[in-house]
Amino acid sequence: MTGSTAMTSTVPAPPDARPGYFGRFGGQFVPESLFGALDELTSAWEFARSDPDFLAELDLLRTRYGGRPTPLYHARRLSEEAGFEVHLKREDLAHTGSHKLNNVVGQALLALRMGKPRVIAETGAGQHGVATATAAALFGLDCTVYMGAEDCRRQRLNVVRMQLLGAEVRPVESGSRTLKDAINEAMRDWVTNVDTTHYLIGSAMGPHPFPTMVRELQAVISLESRQQWAAQAGDAPGGPADLPDAVIACVGGGSNAIGSFADYIEHDSVALIGVEAAGQGIGSGHSAATISEGREAILHGARMVALVDDDGQVQPAHSVSAGLDYPGVGPEHAHLAETGRATYVSATDDDALFGFRRTCELEGIIPALEPSHAVGWLLRHGSDLLEPGARVVLTMSGRGDKDVDEVVRVAGWDVGVDADDGDGPDVPPSTVTTTGGGDA
């Protein structure tokens, strides 16, 4: 796959659309001090996305450093249990263990072009922080990562990885001590140090041009999966087909999902299904299912859909997954939901833990808790939307080594060696339904 192919926008804006908007969502709602930096970034991005030298360097880094293309894998045992033909897009096999490097490498190259010696980032699950620290080490940039203190606790492995890569990790103690609060602190840093610092946003949110830029950098996921589907799907039991019936991805801010959807948006025969985190359940007050429960609001520099009260105050979000524990969703997802082009469903903590466990047992893949939501939804609720035997691509957006300790803690599994018989870990069978706990 060439760099120029990977960078081509696959979601053209309507002819009368305002730049930086998806329908009425998007825009730039930021302090005046940031408009210069956003204009500079927009200009740099518009030039780079059509510059053969930039595209060639990006493509070389993605393949020889990042490990692309990632496989599209027919998960036969998972398919049998689900009742659908499930193909996993294995972003967990990319360098750093998730899809995040796709976006980070492109933005880091832009930072170098703009002469910014320092990058900052927010992170929830830590994968974006690790990817940013990786790129900073690769290119010799100073790096500071903001991470909620609660997320530092439940994603300790990634904190250590970032520090090993030379990044400064700043725990955020304010608010819910999770991703929203980390973004707030990163924004404050950017305003203060805008001349020397590029804010490397990790999701398809924030002020223009971030949602469009992140989408185009992550579109490599769907560009690859379409090519791989055409080459491989004929070997599957259902026989050849030009396109899958559905593409499924977990949704927090929305980067892996928009990258997974991008090259299919204009193909109406392909259902686009985003799986949000419902935490302890819709209506429980402990959920991060933004599109299901939220409303239009201004958050973190853009008009989007967010969990807000009647006075417009942002409400706490909850998910067992640190990467989905965010009270908003990017503007393009809000637009896709409003127009009906994509369908957004939700999975509880319990669904996610079930998906996590069954992916381990059926496919020998330890998934991150984020895509475990998509797997859990498909196994338990997929028949609500999909016909039996439907052929689906599900994005395995990250690997789960970062989540193992938290899964054991939340699920209450006893993984110690039994002192009486010494026969190994006492982990309950996956047929036992766990209680979706986590921190409210």
C-alpha positions as CSV (number, residue, x, y, z in Angstrom):
1,M,0.0,0.0,0.0
2,T,1.4,3.4,-1.0
3,G,1.5,6.3,1.3
4,S,-0.6,8.4,-1.1
5,T,-3.3,5.8,-1.1
6,A,-3.3,5.7,2.7
7,M,-3.6,9.5,3.0
8,T,-6.5,10.0,0.5
9,S,-9.6,11.3,2.2
10,T,-12.5,8.9,1.8
11,V,-15.3,11.1,3.3
12,P,-15.8,14.1,1.1
13,A,-17.6,17.0,2.8
14,P,-20.9,18.2,1.3
15,P,-20.4,21.0,-1.2
16,D,-21.9,23.7,1.1
17,A,-20.2,22.4,4.3
18,R,-18.1,24.8,6.3
19,P,-14.5,23.8,6.6
20,G,-14.0,21.8,9.7
21,Y,-17.6,20.8,10.1
22,F,-19.5,17.5,9.7
23,G,-23.0,18.8,9.3
24,R,-23.4,21.1,12.3
25,F,-20.7,19.3,14.4
26,G,-17.1,20.3,14.6
27,G,-15.6,23.7,14.4
28,Q,-13.1,25.6,16.5
29,F,-14.2,26.7,20.0
30,V,-10.9,27.6,21.6
31,P,-9.2,30.5,23.3
32,E,-8.0,33.2,20.9
33,S,-4.4,32.4,21.8
34,L,-4.8,29.0,20.0
35,F,-6.1,30.2,16.6
36,G,-2.7,31.0,15.3
37,A,-1.5,27.4,16.2
38,L,-4.6,25.9,14.6
39,D,-4.1,28.0,11.4
40,E,-0.4,26.9,11.3
41,L,-1.4,23.3,11.8
42,T,-4.1,23.4,9.2
43,S,-1.7,24.9,6.6
44,A,1.0,22.3,7.4
45,W,-1.5,19.5,7.2
46,E,-3.0,20.6,3.9
47,F,0.4,20.9,2.3
48,A,1.7,17.6,3.8
49,R,-1.3,15.5,2.8
50,S,-0.5,16.1,-0.9
51,D,3.3,16.2,-0.6
52,P,4.9,13.1,-2.1
53,D,8.0,13.4,0.2
54,F,5.8,13.5,3.3
55,L,3.6,10.6,2.1
56,A,6.6,8.5,1.2
57,E,8.2,9.0,4.6
58,L,5.0,8.2,6.4
59,D,4.5,5.1,4.3
60,L,8.1,3.9,5.0
61,L,7.6,4.4,8.8
62,R,4.3,2.6,8.8
63,T,5.6,-0.4,7.0
64,R,9.3,-0.8,8.2
65,Y,8.8,0.6,11.7
66,G,5.2,0.2,12.5
67,G,4.6,-3.2,11.0
68,R,1.8,-2.4,8.5
69,P,-0.2,-3.8,7.0
70,T,-1.8,-5.5,10.0
71,P,-3.5,-8.9,9.2
72,L,-7.2,-9.4,8.5
73,Y,-7.9,-12.7,10.3
74,H,-10.9,-15.0,10.0
75,A,-11.7,-15.9,13.6
76,R,-13.3,-19.3,13.0
77,R,-14.0,-20.4,16.6
78,L,-15.3,-17.0,17.5
79,S,-17.4,-17.0,14.4
80,E,-19.0,-20.4,15.4
81,E,-20.0,-19.1,18.8
82,A,-21.3,-15.7,17.5
83,G,-23.3,-17.1,14.6
84,F,-21.6,-14.7,12.2
85,E,-18.5,-14.8,10.0
86,V,-16.1,-12.7,12.0
87,H,-12.9,-11.3,10.6
88,L,-10.6,-9.4,13.0
89,K,-8.6,-6.5,11.8
90,R,-5.5,-7.0,13.9
91,E,-4.4,-3.6,15.0
92,D,-3.2,-5.2,18.2
93,L,-0.2,-6.5,16.1
94,A,1.0,-3.1,15.1
95,H,4.1,-1.6,16.8
96,T,3.2,-0.4,20.4
97,G,0.2,-2.7,20.5
98,S,-2.6,-0.6,19.0
99,H,-3.9,1.5,16.1
100,K,-2.5,4.7,17.8
101,L,0.8,4.8,16.0
102,N,-1.0,5.4,12.6
103,N,-2.0,8.9,13.7
104,V,1.0,9.6,16.0
105,V,3.7,9.2,13.4
106,G,1.9,11.5,11.0
107,Q,1.4,14.2,13.6
108,A,5.0,13.9,14.8
109,L,6.3,14.4,11.3
110,L,4.1,17.6,11.1
111,A,5.6,18.8,14.4
112,L,9.1,18.5,12.9
113,R,8.0,20.4,9.8
114,M,6.5,23.2,12.0
115,G,9.7,23.4,14.0
116,K,8.0,22.4,17.3
117,P,10.6,20.6,19.5
118,R,8.1,19.4,22.1
119,V,4.9,17.3,21.9
120,I,2.2,16.8,24.5
121,A,-0.5,14.2,24.6
122,E,-3.5,13.1,26.6
123,T,-4.1,9.4,27.3
124,G,-6.6,7.2,29.0
125,A,-5.7,3.6,28.5
126,G,-2.1,4.7,27.9
127,Q,-1.8,3.4,24.3
128,H,-1.8,6.8,22.8
129,G,0.7,8.0,25.4
130,V,2.9,5.0,24.6
131,A,2.7,5.7,20.8
132,T,3.4,9.4,21.4
133,A,6.4,8.6,23.6
134,T,7.6,6.1,21.0
135,A,7.4,8.7,18.2
136,A,9.1,11.3,20.4
137,A,12.0,8.9,21.1
138,L,12.2,8.1,17.4
139,F,12.4,11.8,16.3
140,G,14.2,13.3,19.3
141,L,11.3,15.3,20.5
142,D,10.6,16.3,24.1
143,C,7.4,14.6,25.3
144,T,4.9,15.2,28.2
145,V,1.9,12.9,28.6
146,Y,-1.1,13.9,30.7
147,M,-2.9,10.9,32.3
148,G,-5.7,10.8,34.9
149,A,-4.4,9.5,38.2
150,E,-7.1,6.8,38.2
151,D,-6.0,5.7,34.8
152,C,-2.3,5.7,36.0
153,R,-3.4,3.2,38.6
154,R,-5.3,0.9,36.3
155,Q,-2.9,1.1,33.4
156,R,0.4,1.1,35.4
157,L,2.2,-1.0,32.7
158,N,1.7,1.7,30.1
159,V,2.9,4.4,32.6
160,V,6.2,2.4,32.9
161,R,6.4,2.0,29.2
162,M,6.1,5.7,28.6
163,Q,8.7,6.5,31.2
164,L,11.1,3.9,29.7
165,L,10.7,5.7,26.3
166,G,11.8,9.0,27.9
167,A,8.4,10.7,28.3
168,E,7.4,12.7,31.4
169,V,4.0,11.3,32.7
170,R,2.0,13.9,34.6
171,P,-0.8,12.3,36.7
172,V,-3.9,14.5,36.8
173,E,-5.7,14.5,40.2
174,S,-8.6,16.9,39.3
175,G,-12.2,15.9,38.5
176,S,-12.8,12.2,37.9
177,R,-9.0,11.7,37.4
178,T,-9.6,10.1,34.0
179,L,-9.3,11.0,30.3
180,K,-11.5,14.1,30.3
181,D,-9.3,15.6,33.0
182,A,-6.1,14.7,31.2
183,I,-7.4,16.5,28.1
184,N,-8.2,19.6,30.2
185,E,-4.6,19.7,31.5
186,A,-3.1,19.1,28.1
187,M,-5.1,22.0,26.7
188,R,-3.9,24.3,29.4
189,D,-0.3,23.3,28.7
190,W,-0.8,24.0,25.0
191,V,-2.1,27.5,25.6
192,T,0.9,28.3,27.7
193,N,3.5,26.8,25.4
194,V,2.0,27.1,22.0
195,D,5.1,28.5,20.3
196,T,7.2,25.5,21.0
197,T,4.7,22.7,21.5
198,H,2.4,20.6,19.3
199,Y,-0.6,19.1,21.0
200,L,-0.7,15.6,19.5
201,I,-4.4,14.7,20.0
202,G,-5.0,11.0,19.9
203,S,-8.7,10.8,19.0
204,A,-11.0,12.1,16.3
205,M,-12.1,15.0,18.5
206,G,-11.0,18.5,19.4
207,P,-11.0,21.6,17.2
208,H,-10.5,21.6,13.4
209,P,-8.3,20.3,11.8
210,F,-7.8,17.4,14.4
211,P,-11.0,15.4,13.6
212,T,-10.3,15.4,9.9
213,M,-6.5,14.8,10.3
214,V,-6.9,11.9,12.7
215,R,-9.6,10.3,10.5
216,E,-7.3,10.5,7.4
217,L,-4.3,9.2,9.3
218,Q,-6.4,6.3,10.7
219,A,-8.2,5.6,7.4
220,V,-5.3,3.2,6.6
221,I,-7.2,0.6,8.7
222,S,-10.2,0.5,6.4
223,L,-8.2,1.0,3.2
224,E,-6.2,-2.1,4.2
225,S,-9.2,-4.1,5.3
226,R,-11.1,-3.5,2.0
227,Q,-8.1,-4.7,0.0
228,Q,-7.6,-7.7,2.3
229,W,-11.3,-8.6,2.2
230,A,-11.2,-8.6,-1.6
231,A,-8.2,-10.9,-1.5
232,Q,-9.2,-13.2,1.3
233,A,-13.0,-13.4,1.7
234,G,-13.4,-15.9,-1.1
235,D,-11.6,-18.4,1.0
236,A,-14.2,-18.1,3.8
237,P,-17.3,-20.4,4.0
238,G,-19.7,-17.8,2.5
239,G,-17.8,-17.5,-0.7
240,P,-16.6,-14.4,-2.5
241,A,-18.1,-10.9,-1.9
242,D,-16.9,-7.5,-2.7
243,L,-17.7,-6.0,0.7
244,P,-18.5,-7.3,4.2
245,D,-22.0,-6.9,5.5
246,A,-20.9,-4.9,8.5
247,V,-17.8,-3.2,10.1
248,I,-17.8,-3.1,13.9
249,A,-15.5,-1.1,16.2
250,C,-15.5,0.2,19.7
251,V,-16.1,4.0,20.2
252,G,-14.8,6.3,22.8
253,G,-13.5,9.6,21.3
254,G,-13.6,7.6,18.0
255,S,-10.2,7.3,16.3
256,N,-10.1,3.5,15.7
257,A,-13.8,3.5,14.7
258,I,-13.6,6.4,12.2
259,G,-10.5,4.8,10.7
260,S,-12.3,1.5,10.5
261,F,-15.4,3.1,8.9
262,A,-13.7,5.7,6.6
263,D,-13.4,3.7,3.3
264,Y,-16.8,2.1,3.7
265,I,-18.9,5.2,4.4
266,E,-19.9,5.7,0.8
267,H,-20.9,2.0,0.5
268,D,-24.4,1.9,1.9
269,S,-24.6,-1.8,1.7
270,V,-22.0,-2.0,4.6
271,A,-23.5,-1.5,8.0
272,L,-21.3,0.6,10.3
273,I,-21.7,-0.3,13.9
274,G,-20.0,1.6,16.7
275,V,-20.0,0.0,20.2
276,E,-19.9,2.5,23.1
277,A,-19.2,1.6,26.7
278,A,-22.4,1.5,28.8
279,G,-20.5,0.8,32.1
280,Q,-23.0,-0.4,34.6
281,G,-25.8,0.1,32.2
282,I,-27.8,2.7,30.3
283,G,-29.6,5.0,32.8
284,S,-27.4,3.8,35.7
285,G,-25.5,7.1,35.9
286,H,-22.3,5.1,35.5
287,S,-21.9,4.9,31.7
288,A,-19.8,6.3,28.9
289,A,-22.4,5.6,26.1
290,T,-22.3,9.2,24.8
291,I,-24.5,8.9,21.7
292,S,-27.0,6.7,23.5
293,E,-27.3,9.1,26.5
294,G,-25.7,12.4,25.5
295,R,-26.8,15.6,23.8
296,E,-25.2,18.2,21.6
297,A,-22.6,20.3,23.5
298,I,-19.3,22.1,23.1
299,L,-16.5,20.1,24.6
300,H,-12.7,20.3,24.2
301,G,-12.8,22.7,21.3
302,A,-15.6,21.3,19.1
303,R,-19.4,20.9,18.9
304,M,-20.0,17.3,19.5
305,V,-22.3,15.0,21.5
306,A,-21.4,14.7,25.2
307,L,-22.8,13.6,28.5
308,V,-24.1,16.9,29.9
309,D,-26.8,17.9,32.3
310,D,-29.7,20.4,31.7
311,D,-27.3,23.2,32.5
312,G,-24.7,22.0,30.0
313,Q,-22.3,20.8,32.7
314,V,-20.2,17.7,31.7
315,Q,-21.2,14.6,33.7
316,P,-18.8,11.9,34.8
317,A,-18.4,9.0,32.5
318,H,-17.7,5.4,33.6
319,S,-16.2,2.4,31.9
320,V,-14.1,-0.5,33.0
321,S,-12.0,0.4,30.0
322,A,-9.8,3.5,30.5
323,G,-9.7,4.2,26.8
324,L,-13.5,4.5,26.5
325,D,-14.0,6.3,29.8
326,Y,-14.8,9.7,28.1
327,P,-18.0,11.8,28.2
328,G,-17.9,12.9,24.5
329,V,-17.6,11.5,21.0
330,G,-15.9,13.1,18.0
331,P,-17.9,15.3,15.6
332,E,-17.9,13.0,12.6
333,H,-19.4,10.2,14.7
334,A,-22.0,12.6,15.9
335,H,-22.8,13.4,12.3
336,L,-22.9,9.8,11.2
337,A,-25.3,9.0,14.0
338,E,-27.6,11.9,13.3
339,T,-27.7,11.1,9.6
340,G,-28.3,7.4,10.3
341,R,-25.2,6.3,8.2
342,A,-23.8,4.6,11.3
343,T,-25.5,2.8,14.2
344,Y,-24.2,3.2,17.7
345,V,-25.0,0.5,20.3
346,S,-23.6,-0.1,23.7
347,A,-22.0,-2.8,25.8
348,T,-21.7,-2.9,29.5
349,D,-18.7,-3.7,31.6
350,D,-20.0,-7.2,32.0
351,D,-20.4,-7.6,28.2
352,A,-16.8,-6.4,27.8
353,L,-15.4,-8.8,30.4
354,F,-17.3,-11.6,28.7
355,G,-15.9,-10.6,25.3
356,F,-12.4,-10.3,26.8
357,R,-12.5,-13.8,28.2
358,R,-14.1,-15.5,25.2
359,T,-11.6,-14.0,22.7
360,C,-8.8,-15.4,24.9
361,E,-10.3,-18.8,25.1
362,L,-11.6,-19.2,21.5
363,E,-8.8,-17.5,19.5
364,G,-5.7,-17.3,21.6
365,I,-5.8,-13.5,21.5
366,I,-5.7,-11.4,24.6
367,P,-7.6,-8.3,23.6
368,A,-7.6,-4.8,25.1
369,L,-10.8,-4.0,27.1
370,E,-11.7,-1.4,24.5
371,P,-12.4,-3.9,21.5
372,S,-13.6,-6.4,24.1
373,H,-16.7,-4.3,24.2
374,A,-17.3,-4.9,20.5
375,V,-16.7,-8.6,20.8
376,G,-19.0,-8.8,23.9
377,W,-21.8,-6.9,22.0
378,L,-21.4,-9.1,19.0
379,L,-21.6,-12.3,21.0
380,R,-24.5,-11.3,23.2
381,H,-26.5,-8.8,21.2
382,G,-25.3,-9.0,17.6
383,S,-28.4,-10.7,16.4
384,D,-30.4,-7.6,17.3
385,L,-29.0,-5.9,14.1
386,L,-27.3,-8.6,12.0
387,E,-28.7,-11.5,10.1
388,P,-27.5,-15.0,10.9
389,G,-24.2,-15.7,9.1
390,A,-23.5,-12.0,8.4
391,R,-20.0,-11.4,7.3
392,V,-18.3,-8.8,9.5
393,V,-15.0,-7.0,10.0
394,L,-14.3,-6.2,13.7
395,T,-11.4,-4.0,14.6
396,M,-9.2,-5.5,17.3
397,S,-7.9,-2.0,18.2
398,G,-5.4,-3.1,20.8
399,R,-3.8,-5.9,22.8
400,G,-4.7,-6.6,26.4
401,D,-1.6,-7.1,28.4
402,K,-2.2,-3.6,29.8
403,D,-5.6,-4.7,31.1
404,V,-4.9,-8.1,32.7
405,D,-4.4,-6.8,36.2
406,E,-7.5,-4.6,36.1
407,V,-9.6,-7.4,34.6
408,V,-8.6,-9.8,37.4
409,R,-9.4,-7.1,40.0
410,V,-12.7,-6.0,38.6
411,A,-14.0,-9.5,37.8
412,G,-12.9,-10.8,41.2
413,W,-11.0,-13.8,39.7
414,D,-8.7,-15.6,42.0
415,V,-5.5,-16.2,39.9
416,G,-3.3,-17.3,42.8
417,V,-2.0,-20.9,43.0
418,D,-4.3,-23.1,45.1
419,A,-2.2,-23.9,48.2
420,D,-4.1,-27.1,48.7
421,D,-3.7,-28.9,45.4
422,G,-1.1,-26.8,43.5
423,D,-3.0,-27.3,40.3
424,G,-2.6,-23.8,38.9
425,P,-4.7,-20.6,38.7
426,D,-8.2,-20.7,40.1
427,V,-9.9,-18.6,37.4
428,P,-13.6,-19.3,37.1
429,P,-14.9,-20.6,33.8
430,S,-16.1,-18.1,31.3
431,T,-19.7,-19.4,31.6
432,V,-19.8,-17.7,35.0
433,T,-21.2,-14.1,34.5
434,T,-19.1,-11.6,36.3
435,T,-20.4,-8.4,37.9
436,G,-19.4,-5.4,35.9
437,G,-17.6,-3.5,38.7
438,G,-14.9,-0.9,38.3
439,D,-14.7,2.5,39.8
440,A,-17.9,4.5,39.5
